Amino acid sequence: MLPTIPEIRKMRKNLGISQKELAGRTGVSQSYIARLEKGEINPTYEKVRKIYEVLNESGMRATSIDMNVSKIMSTTVIVISSSESVVKALNIMREKGYSQLPVMEQKRIVGTITEAGINDLLVNGKSIETLRNMIVKNIMGPALPQVDKSSPISMIYPILKFSNAVLIFDEGTLKGIVTKADVLKAVDMYG
């Protein structure tokens, strides 16, 4: 039994496939897909079947490559204490080529310090001398999002739209970090 038109639209959106992409893969125009989803046309059984097959195949392929984040995470996570100087944090970021560092206090992640945050302070009038006397705790932002190491990669895609990185934990212990660049490892593994 084929899905209804609203179900097809929902499938397409959940898979992150554009109307244009779906049209190209099914041999119809993008306007056909748009009109179909709006209920403006009465499609043939064959066209609905073809659209459903393409969506179903895409869903199965996405599921088959959805590995755990532990496969792509960087296991070296450099953290900084909330009581360290801002200058030390900045020097570590420059040396390692990082744009942010998780901030730790008593073995717990309590925030994040970023190059952008430090730059904002300078742009908004803080002097370099003032920064030298500040500690990380005074300027850190919220902690990076955290997920379990067994979480699927697909779970972190939406998180990375709003965060530069995701921290990976195993039974409460920090085990790794996944950045947007790390996600490309999954593409390389299946490309």
CORBEL-V577581 format. One record per residue. PHI is phi in degrees with one decimal (NA if undefined). Layout:
PHI  PHI
//
This chain:
NA  -83.4  -73.3  -75.6  -60.3  -59.7  -67.9  -63.5  -59.5  -63.1  -58.8  -59.2  -65.4  -62.2  -84.1  71.5  -98.5  -75.3  -59.6  -62.8  -63.5  -62.1  -60.0  -62.1  -81.0  -110.0  79.7  -122.0  -83.5  -63.5  -66.0  -62.1  -62.9  -61.8  -66.6  -60.1  -66.3  -82.7  79.3  -85.5  -130.7  -108.4  -74.2  -77.1  -56.9  -62.2  -69.3  -63.9  -60.9  -63.5  -61.6  -62.3  -60.1  -64.0  -64.7  -63.6  -62.6  -63.3  -63.9  -67.9  -66.7  -62.0  -66.4  -69.5  -103.8  -83.6  -86.0  -72.5  -62.8  -62.1  -75.7  -118.4  -70.8  -86.4  -86.4  -92.3  -115.0  -94.1  -114.2  -132.3  -74.4  -66.1  -93.9  -75.2  -76.3  -61.6  -63.2  -62.5  -60.0  -63.0  -64.6  -64.3  -61.5  -64.2  -61.4  -91.4  77.0  -99.2  -103.4  -154.7  -134.0  -67.1  -104.8  -117.4  -142.5  50.3  64.2  -124.5  -78.4  -118.5  179.1  -143.5  -111.1  -126.7  -58.8  -60.1  -63.7  -67.0  -60.2  -58.6  -61.2  -64.8  -62.9  -88.4  104.9  -70.1  -83.2  -61.9  -63.3  -63.7  -60.7  -61.8  -96.9  -95.8  -106.8  -53.8  -55.4  -71.6  -127.8  -66.8  -100.9  -62.5  -66.0  -65.5  -58.3  -130.4  -135.4  -75.9  -65.2  -89.7  -66.6  -73.2  -57.3  -58.8  -70.1  -91.6  -53.0  -64.7  -64.7  -72.2  -70.5  -117.2  -137.1  -75.0  -159.2  -130.5  -85.7  -110.9  -118.9  -134.5  49.6  82.2  -108.6  -66.1  -116.6  -175.6  -143.2  -121.8  -106.9  -59.3  -65.8  -65.4  -60.5  -65.0  -60.9  -63.9  -65.2  -62.2  -66.9  -117.4  -86.5
//
